[in-house]
Amino acid sequence: MSDDNPHPINGSKQKSLLKKIIQWFSPEPKNKDELVDVLTDAQSRELINPETKQMIEGVLEVSEMKVRDIMIPRSQMVTIDRNQALEEFLPIILESGHSRFPVVNEDIDHVDGILLAKDLLGFGFNNEASEFSLKSIIRPAIIVPESKKVEPLLKEFRSNRYHMALVADEYGGISGVITIEDILEQIVGEIEDETDDAIEEDIKLLAGNVYLVRALTELEDFNEYFNSQFDEKSADTIAGIVIGQLNHMPQKGEQVVLGHFEFKVLTADNRRLQMLQVTVAKKHKINGKVSD
């Protein structure tokens, strides 16, 4: 008995052909919203997992973003002054947990280059601090406009093998900084590393009775930590107390003594304090313990 179909198609080929036919006649997404609906439907049918859907949506969002949308603003940048000695800016590097730092000349609008923290290792292990020259180890700074699209910038980061770019506004001033990590986090979500917990600490012991303190530390937290009694009605942060005492915006290196505490400005710009070195008088009790 002859077979009506001399060339039978097996089950897998039938399935593949059916899939192609469905694809041919299915309406294609006409815009981003419809594409997101397709992704949502695919997730609901367990064709993709939620993490995959989130990453694809992140890619779609990045394709429409400009640098200004995700850059770190200048007020939050951690910079190194080219005239600082190694022992002056090393605490800043240790406290921040970052790996790259813009090196500025007098103010943030004049950037000489980028310092990679790893480039300091040779000086630390070879006892060459006396021969240290910041100018000799900084790398060139890349500057991009705020209006630049994020997607081509990511391609440039990858092809040119750099990880940080300074962002300039329309007048040529530095308005912020952007890193390859900032872009990737838009796609895969926040990337945490072993230093993130330390970054969140507003107060960090350096040695003995000397502390590194973020200037925007809440005054209530400062009082609680140091067993101090600064007036919380007069300021919200410890920066407000220091500025109020000096009655002007302090510059890097300025010092003031308030009660049991000596404050030294480590980093600041013309608008705000960023980081303070706090030396506590001996015999002052901190968290129930007497300072050495």
Secondary structure as the mmCIF struct_conf table of DSSP 4:
data_model
#
loop_
_struct_conf.conf_type_id
_struct_conf.id
_struct_conf.beg_label_comp_id
_struct_conf.beg_label_asym_id
_struct_conf.beg_label_seq_id
_struct_conf.end_label_comp_id
_struct_conf.end_label_asym_id
_struct_conf.end_label_seq_id
BEND BEND1 ASP A 4 ASP A 4
BEND BEND2 PRO A 6 HIS A 7
HELX_LH_PP_P HELX_LH_PP_P1 PRO A 8 ASN A 10
HELX_RH_AL_P HELX_RH_AL_P1 GLY A 11 PHE A 25
BEND BEND3 SER A 26 SER A 26
HELX_LH_PP_P HELX_LH_PP_P2 PRO A 27 PRO A 29
BEND BEND4 ASN A 31 ASN A 31
HELX_RH_AL_P HELX_RH_AL_P2 LYS A 32 SER A 44
TURN_TY1_P TURN_TY1_P1 ARG A 45 GLU A 46
BEND BEND5 LEU A 47 ILE A 48
HELX_RH_AL_P HELX_RH_AL_P3 PRO A 50 VAL A 62
TURN_TY1_P TURN_TY1_P2 SER A 63 GLU A 64
STRN STRN1 LYS A 66 LYS A 66
HELX_RH_AL_P HELX_RH_AL_P4 VAL A 67 ILE A 70
HELX_LH_PP_P HELX_LH_PP_P3 MET A 71 MET A 71
STRN STRN2 ILE A 72 PRO A 73
HELX_RH_3T_P HELX_RH_3T_P1 ARG A 74 GLN A 76
STRN STRN3 ILE A 80 ASP A 81
TURN_TY1_P TURN_TY1_P3 ARG A 82 ASN A 83
HELX_RH_AL_P HELX_RH_AL_P5 LEU A 86 SER A 96
BEND BEND6 SER A 99 SER A 99
STRN STRN4 ARG A 100 VAL A 104
BEND BEND7 ASN A 105 ASP A 107
TURN_TY1_P TURN_TY1_P4 ILE A 108 ASP A 109
BEND BEND8 HIS A 110 HIS A 110
STRN STRN5 VAL A 111 LEU A 116
HELX_RH_3T_P HELX_RH_3T_P2 ALA A 117 LEU A 120
HELX_RH_AL_P HELX_RH_AL_P6 LEU A 121 PHE A 125
TURN_TY1_P TURN_TY1_P5 ASN A 126 ASN A 127
HELX_RH_3T_P HELX_RH_3T_P3 ALA A 129 GLU A 131
HELX_RH_AL_P HELX_RH_AL_P7 LEU A 134 ILE A 137
HELX_LH_PP_P HELX_LH_PP_P4 ILE A 138 ILE A 138
STRN STRN6 ARG A 139 ARG A 139
HELX_LH_PP_P HELX_LH_PP_P5 PRO A 140 ILE A 142
STRN STRN7 ILE A 143 PRO A 145
TURN_TY1_P TURN_TY1_P6 GLU A 146 SER A 147
BEND BEND9 LYS A 148 LYS A 148
STRN STRN8 LYS A 149 LYS A 149
HELX_RH_AL_P HELX_RH_AL_P8 VAL A 150 ASN A 160
TURN_TY1_P TURN_TY1_P7 ARG A 161 ARG A 161
STRN STRN9 MET A 164 ALA A 168
TURN_TY1_P TURN_TY1_P8 GLU A 170 TYR A 171
BEND BEND10 GLY A 172 GLY A 172
STRN STRN10 ILE A 174 THR A 179
HELX_RH_AL_P HELX_RH_AL_P9 ILE A 180 VAL A 188
TURN_TY1_P TURN_TY1_P9 GLU A 194 THR A 195
HELX_RH_AL_P HELX_RH_AL_P10 ASP A 196 GLU A 200
BEND BEND11 ASP A 202 ASP A 202
STRN STRN11 ILE A 203 ALA A 207
TURN_TY1_P TURN_TY1_P10 GLY A 208 ASN A 209
STRN STRN12 VAL A 210 ARG A 214
TURN_TY1_P TURN_TY1_P11 ALA A 215 LEU A 216
STRN STRN13 GLU A 218 GLU A 218
HELX_RH_AL_P HELX_RH_AL_P11 LEU A 219 PHE A 226
TURN_TY1_P TURN_TY1_P12 ASN A 227 ASN A 227
TURN_TY1_P TURN_TY1_P13 GLU A 232 SER A 234
BEND BEND12 ASP A 236 ASP A 236
STRN STRN14 THR A 237 THR A 237
HELX_RH_AL_P HELX_RH_AL_P12 ILE A 238 LEU A 246
TURN_TY1_P TURN_TY1_P14 ASN A 247 ASN A 247
BEND BEND13 HIS A 248 HIS A 248
HELX_LH_PP_P HELX_LH_PP_P6 PRO A 250 GLN A 251
TURN_TY1_P TURN_TY1_P15 LYS A 252 GLY A 253
STRN STRN15 GLN A 255 LEU A 258
TURN_TY1_P TURN_TY1_P16 GLY A 259 HIS A 260
STRN STRN16 PHE A 261 ALA A 268
BEND BEND14 ASN A 270 ARG A 271
STRN STRN17 LEU A 273 VAL A 280
HELX_LH_PP_P HELX_LH_PP_P7 ALA A 281 ALA A 281
TURN_TY1_P TURN_TY1_P17 LYS A 282 LYS A 283
STRN STRN18 LYS A 285 ILE A 286
TURN_TY1_P TURN_TY1_P18 ASN A 287 GLY A 288
STRN STRN19 LYS A 289 VAL A 290
#
